[in-house]
Amino acid sequence: MKNWKKLLCIGWMISIMSATLSYAEVTVPPHPIGEEWAAGGMLPGQGLPGGFLGAESKTLTAGNPVAGPAGTLPMGPGTSGPSVQGPGMGEPSLGEPGMTDASSGETASEGQQAPGETAAGGQSAEILTQQTLQEPEIAAEGAVLIDGATGKVLYGKNADQPFYPASITKVMTALLTLEHCSLNDVVTFSSSATTNLESGAVSLDITEGDRLTVEQCLHGLLMKSANEIGNGLAEHIAGSVPNFAQMMNDKARTLGCANTNFVNPHGLNDAAHKTTPYDMALIMRAALQNETFRRIATTQTYDFPATKKAAARTITMGHKMIYPSDSRYYEGVIGGKTGYTSLAGNTLVTGAERNGVQLIVVIMKSKQTHYTDTKALLDYGFANYTALMAR
């Protein structure tokens, strides 16, 4: 009897254990991913699925296996696109439509920039804007546009190529005169100053023995472009034209001019007398920092005194962009100088200010396009100043 009871108890226990094991094999609790994956939908937080699926994962549904030890997931039934990769297979690229940045949780929708990513494969929107700037077409052989405050080049065409400057040379002559003379100083003109000029050179009929103040000389130099005045100022300051030319070159070097050689104070033809658009812009930048230069270089009319050969007369500024009544007028011009010789062609240097921005344009070797080229560069600089300065 006792043995029978023991056998019955053992059989009962075996029966219970057998039923339990059978139940465990057929009962599969719902997967934490949910039913969306089984239907081929997007995984929640897709992009880093390996965080909750790995090599040990069991079958989810028929036809959607977790493939390989790395846990590569197919994109869902009926999808032929690339697989989403788990650990060991590389991370999905960020910034594509519908993909989530795992570090921030923010989704970069189509056309949107993902966090930490720049537009157009590493280019910022600012650079893209700069690349689309339409530079003006400049007819002159040499030109430059610089920022007056910093000297930064905003546009250049043969900016470092030497050209004949013609009378824009006189900007340097005026600058040195203002640095070494008082406006009330008197200049007495010599025979060499008034006769050492090529045929047809511009003058105010000043002859040996004429006396003018430095201020009168500067008006005649910058407004009328009188070449004998350049010679007279050179002799007054340095004793001779060659000595003054050396002063001009020394000053040019201190301003950063690397490709300039002056041999006279007026710019008349000489094979050795050359400068570049960029160097000339640096000279003009220095001159515009002098208030007296700016005042004289924007004077429209001036009463010039009588000399031995000529009565008192009114002279006018040669730079046409300062006259409101002229078709070439440009609002904001704060100084400039014209030039012309047969070798140099038309040359022009101009400074202008608008809304606190100062720009300087130099045009060299032009065939009567010096004003239109200057206007085009000033318009370009003022319209695109922020973008140009950021380049």
Secondary structure, DSSP 8 states (H G I E B T S, - for coil): -HHHHHHHHHHHHHHHHHHHHHHHHH-----TT-HHHHTT---TTTT-GGGT--TT----STT---BTTTTBB---TT--S--B--TTS----SSSTTEE-TTT--EE-TT---TT--HHHH--HHHHHHHT-------SSEEEEEETTT--EEEEESTTS-B--GGGGHHHHHHHHHHH--TT-EEE--HHHHH---TT-------TT-EEEHHHHHHHHHTS--HHHHHHHHHHHHSSHHHHHHHHHHHHHHTT-SS-B--SSS----TT-BB-HHHHHHHHHHHHTSHHHHHHHT-SEEEE---SSS--EEEE-S-GGG-TTSTT--TTEEEEEEEEETTTEEEEEEEEEETTEEEEEEEEEESS-HHHHHHHHHHHHHHTHHHHHH-
